[in-house]
């Protein structure tokens, strides 16, 4: 070999390397560009036409500007059947966008299914991407928000797609109680896919453009011969008012995403974090005079528990969970002196029930909310006005006994700070259930209008004085004796009888003290809540 | 929406300034223009007075009683048992259930209350039993003093025909007209021709505009006679009518008189009450911009002549109509304390309630006519729980979820009988308060009124502050060019709220954007979280660009306070944030009117353009109650065809009957209400096909 040959050879090699390097860079850029447009402009336009944003637009709006850090942009599906291996059927990133970002500066992991790529269907690669960010979220302790818009399983992939679902389900379960998980349904979500949102802590929907069901209207028709539209079967209205599957519905994509941002502000990042404290402009010792007259004199007359909640919490800012389902109980998040709290309250102002009884649906709604708060170190404030459990065959046959037990179980098991205010009635077993002193309530207050008794005066007198005359007189005596806070106060079952106007001030003070509360339940593999 | 930019130079000090909540306890009567008369403790009047009224006037009377060291007794209906006037009183007696006929008008129960508490005198306030001769008689029979004129004065002035005759005899200018009862339509036409058109036909026993008709020719006179007599018979059970000259476009100016039982009488200057809707006063002021000293004196002297003619004692008001040439005509005399008495108190320094109590005890007046001054200017706005966008005010009810009177401002007096948490119910007058401002000049009083209205926080009921603020800032009002037709003339198509111009629109948008940004930045201020990166700071100074124009907004941003005191491009403005949500919808009260503003980031606004418009429900087939009230009559049943404009049902609220009509021709599908039922605002009444 001559030297000149060697030089020539080397430079040729270098040129080739450079060439290949340039072509890789070109390919990277090309892939990235392709990934950013998902299924292409035509499908993006179609998505917009339906009044929906694209997967990437959603992520952009959900997260703080320029905070999104994407992962797995180059992942492609690995299916080679039915022509799927062809280049035109490959989309960098496949049908989901994943990564992490921040909401008001706080870390969150997010996945957003891309309906423009194979209708957002779930391939093995798609599932793998989701699992990856869920694992990371668990490792660092940050919430996961899933933006669902998927036609279902990638049928071409068969069992691989099913395996993908199961992988996600497992992670949903493992993450449950470790980091908050939120699902936002922004398009179809059908079949097995529905179980991922169902396993997460909160499911929100977009009105008119999102559906959740196990089987669609066609299958329903062929099996049960029922005629039902998608909207009736699994639309936002159905799930927020009838089934209780979804916790809130919003008008459109933009409102849904902005509201999730707002909602996220209430949540701690993980079970290792305390409830967040935001800067507060509302005086912690503000007196709320309107509360002194809010409970009507007639014990059967209704008032709105939301009025009480809204005037007590910071800046009247109350994020209600399931506002249209089981309206006889109100649950939601608020802040007291900046600190996130969970609020549970019986709602006397319900047309259907007339009274704020506990029934199957309200027990389950309350129980799930209480357990979320307990899992994530959020203090629970309970407002009690409950005349008992709802009687009737419908309730008994429906299993009010085991469902009511869920709420009892949840309150009893909770070790977060628990403050209870009895505004009016606390009758019977329902009194025990509603975060009573006996279930380790930390601070239990009664308003002067509180009545803690086994039952209402009329019923009680009919039993105590059965067959005797002067029932009216006896009733008056019973009212005098029991329809007031004293029987509970003299036994120490309430810590104090307070002027309603001072409620906010006291709760704020108590929460400060209870911030250092430590209570541990006995060791167990897991508890056995009556499901 | 405008692009907004947040000024980066910042400090955090402002957030140390916490929102000091106003304690809205009890009824507040504060005015820097305090009464000049000081009660002398040696002058003994009564030990205990029962106030046969409710609300602000009961509180007003009690305030003076407390000052004079007199024990007070409140009466109340069962729904009022925790009302402010009950809390303010030394003793309280429940006199019956909610309807006024069973409680505040229940003479038997009130007489029992007087006996049970040993009250020596009764102050009736206004309305209810204040001009009831029967009540005055019964009190006299039991030796209880009535703090008001004697029975014969109440009787003489209570009847429109009789009072006019007495006035004429006392040389008081009266409206040319027929001094007797008109018997037939033809007689009416003849009299009308003698007087000269236009004429007014009205019920002798009338009031509140009922049984009143204006006729411009013989035909209209006949028709008016028929309608008025029917209406008079059904409303008052008395079909006697009278006819008089109709004064077109008049002012309503009244003279406050004060007389004792010793034949002394004074006139305490005038009150201009021309701003009215449906014959009810809305804004009053004292003095009037229209009267010169000569006219004022002439009116005052005639008023005193009338008072003396009926041996009047106590405080009373002689109402006049004044035409554009300053001719004035006697209208009627009110033998009680008027709603709008505070403005007279402000400019004269007299406490009218105190004077009424002294006179009732038999003391002579302390003042001579030449002692009565006009000091400065006072304006009163009647703040009502009503929707000003519906015929200048239809009643609204609800619970005052938040209520803060603007007493942090100087020279503001608020007479109210409610507090945060009070219910405005269908049973009683929907007045929330009387807001009075005082100044050395009219301009000063008006500027204060503007400020006071902006700082008045009322949540939970619809209120008329938008209308009040528009009236007092209207060029015609400011120049004093007003008449009783002011509202229909200025707002011929109904009141529509404040109309924004380019500058105010810019101010509003900038304020909303600044508020939004403040809330957004605050969301990043989470304590106890280490992972926060780019933390934004804020020192309350925000620059906003609206349509290319720069607007600087600064203020002590407190997101918990209902009030937003801002400086917008150097102008101080107090806005109120009525609501804001996560979707950027902000409801701001600005210049009295509430405006809906949507603030979105640039990105969200861009994405929002893809969002579909949702079609609202078609409401032409649905008849909903425009206000809370009682269903008096339902004129249709399912299956009935109805024509456009046909009456479907009648709702009564606050003693006002409102006929609800079909907006299209259709068949009645279903009826969801029945007579006697109470309905809420927005309740479904009738569905059409």
Interface residues (C-beta under 8 A of the other chain):
Chain A: X48 X51 X52 X53 X57 X60 X61 X65 X102 X104 X105 X106 X107 X208 X251 X252 X253 X254 X255 X258 X259 X261 X262 X263 X265 X269 X273 X274 X276 X277 X278 X279 X280 X281 X282 X283 X286 X287 X289 X290 X291 X292 X293 X294 X297 X307 X310 X311 X314 X315 X338
Chain B: X15 X18 X19 X20 X21 X23 X24 X25 X81 X82 X399 X400 X401 X402 X403 X419 X420 X421 X422 X520 X522 X523 X524 X525 X526 X527 X528 X529 X531 X532 X533 X534 X535 X557 X558 X559 X560 X561 X582 X583 X584 X600 X603 X604 X607 X608 X610 X611 X612 X614
